Amino acid sequence: MQDRKNPSRATAMISAGYRSVEFAAEYTGLSRKSISRRISDGSLPAYQVGGTRTIRLKVEDIDALMIPIEG
């Protein structure tokens, strides 16, 4: 995962706990489309990188989607 314009920025984002939509989908077992829907409806905060179309998500925000079931 390289940011062609600023590789150190991409590395900093990864170490700060930011991940891709693809990562979030695989991590939660949801589809990319489901993750995108949650971003659109505001239930999953997302961050756009610079002037690009690249979207990044905080790991703790992805974790917040997981709600324990009582049973």
Beta strands, then each sheet from edge to edge (+ up, - down):
strand 1: 18-19
strand 2: 47-48
strand 3: 55-58
sheet 1: 1+ 3- 2+
end
